Amino acid sequence: TCPDISSCTKYHVTGYTAVDTSYADSVKTALSNGPVLLSMFWNDYEWDNPTGEFVGEYPYCIPGRCGGHAVTIVGYDAVTDTFTLQNSWGAGYGDGGLYHLPASELGWVSFPDNLVGPSAYQITGVEEC
């Protein structure tokens, strides 16, 4: 982190690849190479803020209450079969800024690929500006 954005080192993405979120195994495999960026449906009432646990039920989009959000999938727990998502809202949300999504729910919460293009990407290259 930088105390003043003008003093921060700036980077840009030089490469990325799509990750298929319709199969949790595809995301698990991708995670072995680093984090995965995910565009998803987001409704505040589906996430328990103190614990970061997913509490929603399909269908996730209720008219007037459905929005979109981007998070980073940073891990997978084989014991609980959940993905760990890092949110950009800071440590005051969820489980210290993290949320936990059952692998079985990944295909339902991620945007359909035909809606916005692929719903998940993995960065394959970054370069300092």
C-alpha positions, 0 to 999 in steps of 0.5 A: 500500500502507498500512503499517497497514490502519486508515490505508488508504483504503477502496473498494467496487465500484459496478459490474461486468460479466461477461466471457466466458472461452470466447473469448480475444478477449472477454478481450482486448477487455475488457482494453482497458478495464482488468483482468479478475478471474478465478476458475479451477482452480488446482493448484500443480504446473501452474505453474512457480514460478520463471518463472510459466509454465503447465505443466499439461495438460488435464484440470486437475482431478485428484481430491484435487488440484484447487482454486480460486483467483482472479487478475487478468488484467492483460495480454496479449502478442500475440507469445507469445499469453499472458495475464499473471495477477497473483496475490495471493501476492506477488512471491515466487511465479511471475515476481515475482507474475505468471503467464503463461497461453497464450490457448488454455488460458483456457477450460480453466482458468477455472471453467465459467460454469454452476458458479459463475456467470460465471467472470470480471468486469470492475470498471466502477466503484469508489467511496471509502467 
